[in-house]
Amino acid sequence: EKLKKLEKEKGIVIRFVIGHSATTGGVLDKALDKEEAEHKDFLRLNHVEGYHQLSTKTRFYFSTAVSMWDAEFYVKVDDDVHLNLGMLATTLAQYRSKPRVYIGCMKSGPVLSEKGVKYHEPEYWKFGEDGNKYFRHATGQIYGISKDLAAYISINS
C-alpha cells in the first residue's frame, strides 16, 4: 500500500530489479516468487542473473521500464545505497527541460589493464581515451537517464 501511495502522490515508482537464476524455476526463483507475491516490489526481468551480465541487465531494465512506465527519468540504484528520495526528486527536477540527460556519481580514470587486479578489464584496449583512461561516466551505485535516452536504449537493444 505504501508503494502505491508513493507512486500516486509523488509519481515515483520503486522496484527491486532482478532476473532469474540459471536454473529457471529452481529453489532461488521459487523463493523470489514467494517474496514478490508477499511484497509486490520486484520488477522481474527475462534475464539470467550474474556478475558478468550486469551491463545486459541494465539494458534490459531500461528497456522494460520504458515499456511499463511513462516517466521523465529512469534511475538505477544499487540496493545497498541509502537514497534520499526528496533530494533525488529535487535534483532531477533541475534537468526536466534538458534533452538527453545522463547523471550520477561521475568519474573517469585508468582502465584496469593489469591481470590479477580486481575489476581487471581483459579488453582494456577497447575503452577510453589516450593513455587508457575511461571516458567520464557514472559509477554503478546510482545514475539516471532521461526518457529519451531510455527510449533510445530500448529501440536499439
C-alpha positions as CSV (number, residue, x, y, z in Angstrom):
1,E,0.0,0.0,0.0
2,K,2.9,2.4,0.8
3,L,4.4,1.8,-2.6
4,K,1.1,2.5,-4.4
5,K,0.6,5.7,-2.3
6,L,4.2,6.9,-3.2
7,E,3.5,6.2,-6.9
8,K,0.2,8.1,-6.8
9,E,1.2,11.1,-4.7
10,K,4.8,11.6,-5.8
11,G,5.0,9.9,-9.2
12,I,7.9,7.8,-8.0
13,V,8.0,4.1,-8.8
14,I,10.4,1.9,-6.8
15,R,11.2,-1.7,-7.6
16,F,13.9,-4.2,-6.8
17,V,15.1,-5.3,-10.3
18,I,16.1,-8.9,-10.7
19,G,16.2,-11.5,-13.3
20,H,16.1,-15.2,-12.7
21,S,18.7,-17.9,-11.9
22,A,20.4,-20.1,-14.5
23,T,18.1,-22.9,-13.3
24,T,14.7,-21.4,-14.2
25,G,12.0,-22.5,-11.7
26,G,14.6,-23.6,-9.2
27,V,14.8,-23.0,-5.5
28,L,16.0,-19.4,-5.8
29,D,13.4,-18.5,-8.3
30,K,10.6,-20.0,-6.2
31,A,11.9,-18.0,-3.1
32,L,11.8,-14.8,-5.2
33,D,8.3,-15.6,-6.5
34,K,7.2,-16.1,-2.9
35,E,8.7,-12.8,-1.8
36,E,7.2,-11.0,-4.8
37,A,3.8,-12.3,-4.0
38,E,4.1,-11.0,-0.5
39,H,5.6,-7.6,-1.1
40,K,4.9,-6.8,-4.7
41,D,8.1,-4.7,-5.0
42,F,10.0,-6.6,-7.7
43,L,10.5,-5.9,-11.4
44,R,11.4,-9.3,-12.8
45,L,13.4,-9.3,-16.0
46,N,13.8,-12.0,-18.6
47,H,17.5,-12.2,-17.8
48,V,19.8,-14.7,-16.2
49,E,21.5,-13.1,-13.1
50,G,25.3,-13.0,-13.0
51,Y,28.1,-10.6,-12.2
52,H,29.4,-10.7,-15.8
53,Q,25.9,-9.8,-17.1
54,L,25.4,-6.5,-15.3
55,S,25.5,-4.4,-18.4
56,T,23.0,-6.6,-20.1
57,K,20.8,-6.5,-17.0
58,T,20.9,-2.7,-17.1
59,R,19.9,-2.6,-20.7
60,F,17.0,-5.0,-20.0
61,Y,16.0,-2.8,-17.1
62,F,15.8,0.4,-19.1
63,S,14.0,-1.3,-22.0
64,T,11.5,-2.9,-19.7
65,A,10.9,0.2,-17.5
66,V,10.2,2.4,-20.6
67,S,7.7,-0.1,-21.8
68,M,5.9,-0.2,-18.4
69,W,6.1,3.4,-17.1
70,D,5.9,6.8,-18.9
71,A,8.4,8.7,-16.8
72,E,10.6,11.7,-17.2
73,F,13.6,9.9,-15.8
74,Y,14.7,6.3,-15.1
75,V,17.1,5.8,-12.2
76,K,19.2,2.7,-11.3
77,V,20.3,2.5,-7.7
78,D,22.2,-0.4,-6.0
79,D,20.3,-2.0,-3.2
80,D,22.9,-1.1,-0.6
81,V,22.7,2.7,-1.3
82,H,20.6,4.8,1.1
83,L,18.6,7.1,-1.1
84,N,17.1,10.4,-0.1
85,L,14.1,10.5,-2.4
86,G,13.4,14.2,-1.8
87,M,16.9,15.1,-2.9
88,L,16.7,12.8,-5.9
89,A,13.4,14.4,-7.0
90,T,14.8,17.9,-6.5
91,T,18.0,17.1,-8.4
92,L,16.1,15.5,-11.3
93,A,13.7,18.5,-11.5
94,Q,16.6,20.7,-12.4
95,Y,17.1,18.7,-15.6
96,R,13.5,18.5,-16.8
97,S,13.9,21.0,-19.6
98,K,17.2,19.5,-20.9
99,P,17.3,16.7,-23.5
100,R,19.3,13.5,-23.2
101,V,20.2,13.7,-19.6
102,Y,22.7,11.2,-18.0
103,I,23.6,12.0,-14.4
104,G,25.1,10.2,-11.5
105,C,28.3,9.9,-9.4
106,M,30.5,10.8,-12.4
107,K,34.1,9.6,-12.6
108,S,36.9,8.9,-15.0
109,G,40.2,7.2,-14.5
110,P,42.6,4.5,-15.7
111,V,41.3,1.3,-17.4
112,L,42.4,-1.6,-15.2
113,S,44.5,-3.5,-17.7
114,E,46.8,-5.5,-15.4
115,K,45.9,-9.1,-14.9
116,G,45.2,-10.1,-11.4
117,V,43.9,-6.7,-10.4
118,K,40.3,-6.5,-9.1
119,Y,37.9,-5.4,-11.8
120,H,40.6,-6.2,-14.5
121,E,39.3,-5.4,-17.9
122,P,40.7,-8.0,-20.3
123,E,39.7,-6.0,-23.4
124,Y,41.1,-2.8,-22.0
125,W,42.3,-1.7,-25.4
126,K,38.6,-1.1,-26.5
127,F,38.0,1.5,-23.9
128,G,38.8,5.1,-23.1
129,E,41.0,7.8,-24.4
130,D,44.7,8.2,-24.9
131,G,46.6,6.6,-22.1
132,N,43.9,4.0,-21.5
133,K,41.6,6.3,-19.4
134,Y,37.9,5.7,-19.3
135,F,35.7,8.5,-20.6
136,R,33.7,10.3,-18.0
137,H,30.9,8.0,-16.8
138,A,28.6,7.4,-13.9
139,T,29.6,4.8,-11.3
140,G,27.3,1.9,-10.9
141,Q,25.9,2.8,-7.5
142,I,23.4,5.3,-8.8
143,Y,22.7,7.0,-12.1
144,G,19.7,8.2,-14.0
145,I,18.8,8.9,-17.6
146,S,16.1,10.9,-19.3
147,K,13.1,9.3,-21.0
148,D,14.6,9.9,-24.5
149,L,17.8,8.1,-23.6
150,A,15.9,5.2,-22.1
151,A,13.8,5.0,-25.2
152,Y,16.9,5.0,-27.4
153,I,18.3,2.1,-25.4
154,S,15.0,0.2,-25.7
155,I,14.8,0.8,-29.5
156,N,18.4,-0.1,-30.1
157,S,18.6,-3.2,-27.8
